[in-house]
Amino acid sequence: MIKKQLKIICGSILIFCILSFLSTIFHLVMRKETEFPVTNIGFPLKYYNQFWDSQNQLHWNWDFSNFVFDFIFVYALLFLVFGIILLTSTED
């Protein structure tokens, strides 16, 4: 049981990192034509925001509660998926 839980935790960390990377790439690609690009990281909620103002200064914002919520969301989703898979495989 502990081994399965560790697999779920490692899988959710991996999926969380992949979703964060893909959301960053998506925002950078969509904003490549703008003079002052904006970077948003996080799915479904933004937990990091970086932008340039008109005076050429970099500003950033970090929302730790959204970071925790995003990780819990990915963990719960992966836990449900693995739980459904394990329940259907034990019935056979």
C-alpha positions in Angstrom: 0.0 0.0 0.0 2.8 2.4 0.9 4.6 1.6 -2.4 1.4 2.5 -4.4 1.0 5.7 -2.4 4.6 6.7 -3.2 4.0 5.9 -6.9 1.0 8.2 -6.8 3.0 11.0 -5.1 5.9 10.7 -7.5 3.5 10.6 -10.5 1.6 13.7 -9.3 4.9 15.6 -8.8 5.9 14.6 -12.4 2.5 15.6 -13.9 2.5 18.8 -11.9 5.9 19.8 -13.3 4.8 18.9 -16.8 1.6 20.9 -16.6 3.5 23.9 -15.2 6.1 23.7 -17.9 3.4 23.4 -20.6 1.4 26.3 -19.2 4.6 28.5 -19.3 5.4 27.5 -22.9 1.8 28.2 -23.9 1.9 31.7 -22.4 5.3 32.5 -23.9 4.3 31.4 -27.4 1.0 33.3 -27.3 2.8 36.5 -26.2 5.8 36.4 -28.4 4.7 39.3 -30.6 4.1 41.7 -27.7 6.7 44.2 -26.7 6.5 43.3 -23.0 5.9 39.6 -22.7 4.0 38.2 -19.7 4.8 34.8 -18.1 2.1 33.0 -16.2 2.8 29.6 -14.6 0.1 27.3 -13.2 -2.8 25.2 -14.2 -5.7 25.5 -13.3 -4.8 28.5 -11.2 -1.8 30.9 -11.8 0.7 30.7 -9.0 3.5 32.7 -10.6 3.2 35.8 -12.7 6.0 37.8 -14.3 5.7 40.9 -16.4 7.5 44.0 -17.6 6.0 47.4 -17.0 6.3 50.4 -19.4 9.4 51.6 -17.7 11.3 48.4 -18.5 11.2 47.0 -15.0 10.5 43.4 -14.3 7.8 42.7 -11.8 6.7 39.3 -10.4 4.1 37.8 -8.2 4.0 34.5 -6.4 0.8 33.1 -4.9 1.7 30.1 -2.6 -1.9 29.2 -1.9 -2.6 28.7 -5.6 0.6 26.6 -5.8 -0.6 24.3 -3.0 -4.1 24.1 -4.5 -2.7 23.2 -8.0 -0.6 20.5 -6.5 -3.5 19.1 -4.4 -5.7 19.2 -7.5 -3.2 17.2 -9.6 -2.6 14.8 -6.7 -6.3 14.2 -6.1 -6.9 13.7 -9.9 -4.1 11.2 -10.2 -5.3 9.5 -7.0 -8.8 9.1 -8.4 -7.5 7.8 -11.7 -5.2 5.2 -10.1 -7.9 4.3 -7.6 -10.4 3.6 -10.4 -7.7 1.6 -12.3 -7.0 -0.5 -9.2 -10.6 -1.1 -8.4 -11.4 -2.3 -11.9 -8.3 -4.5 -12.0 -9.0 -6.2 -8.7 -12.6 -7.2 -9.8 -11.2 -9.6 -12.5 
